[in-house]
Amino acid sequence: AMVKAGDTLFVAGAADIVNEEQAVRPTEANLERLKEQAELFAGKDGSLLWAVSADDGQKLKETKLDVLPVFDGMIAAAGRLYLATDDGRVIAMGATQ
């Protein structure tokens, strides 16, 4: 999931642990890493939410989530970030004061 709010880009999803250039080589280590990646995409270990500067791409904050977002399931409105999750919930997050 991804949404831009002001000058911040919010991105949520499973951790990406595979180097795609190396993954095309069928080594035992690469096959194991691809298996791990598939498990992460299936929801093992939740997901990550990043806040990134839309100006320079610098990561501003990282938050660990216990669940995966649904595809295209994030929106920013009225100072809050709403995230639909694959377990049927909607999480509302606001800026810390």
N, C-alpha and C positions, 0 to 999 in steps of 0.2 A: 504494500500500500504506500502511496506517496501523495503529499499535498503541500502546496506552497502557501504560506501565510505571511504576508508582509515580506520581510527580507530573510525569512527562514524557511528552509525546505525540511519537511518531516518525512522520514522514510522508515517503514516498519516491515520486518520479515524475518525469516530464518537466517541464521548465521551462514555466511558463504565461506566454506573452508577449502574449496577446490580451486587450484590453479588450472584454468582451462587449457592453457598451452601444454602443460605437463600431463593433464588427464587423458589426452588422446593416445598416450603410450600405454599399452596394456601390461603394465608391471603389476606385481602383487600389491605393492604399496598404493599405487594409483587406484586399483580396483577396490581396495579396502576404504580409501578416502572417498571414492564415489558412493560406496555403500553407506558410509557415515553421512554424507551429504543428503542422500535420499531419505535417511531416517530423520534428519533435521527438517527437511521439507515436509515430512509427514507429521511433524509436531513434536518430536522428541526434543526436550530441552527448551520449549517455548520459542520466543523470538526476541529480537532487539528493536528498539525504537531509537532512531538517531534524529537529532536536531542539527541541521547543517546550514552554514551560511550560504545563502543563495548568491552572494557576491563573489566569494573566493573559494567555496567548497570546504572550508574548515569545519571539522566536527565540533559542535558547541556542547553537546550533551549526549550521553548514551544511557538508556534505561532498559533494564531487563524486564521482559514480560513473560508471564507464565503460560501464554497461549499464542497461537498464530493469528495474524489478521486475515480476514477474507480478502480476496482479490478486489482491488479498487474500493476498499471498505473504510476509507479514512476521509474526514472532512474537518475543516477548521471553520468555526463560526462563533461570533460573540465572545472572543477571547478564550475559547476552549477548543480542545482537540478531541474529536470523537472517533473511536476506533471500533469497528464491528469485528468480532472474533469468530473463529471457526467453531466455537462451542455455543454460539447463539447469543452471546452477550454483546452489549455496547458499553464500552468504557469511555467515560468522560474525564478529560484531564484539563486542568487549568494552570495558568502560570502561577508560580510560587511568589508570594508577596515579599 
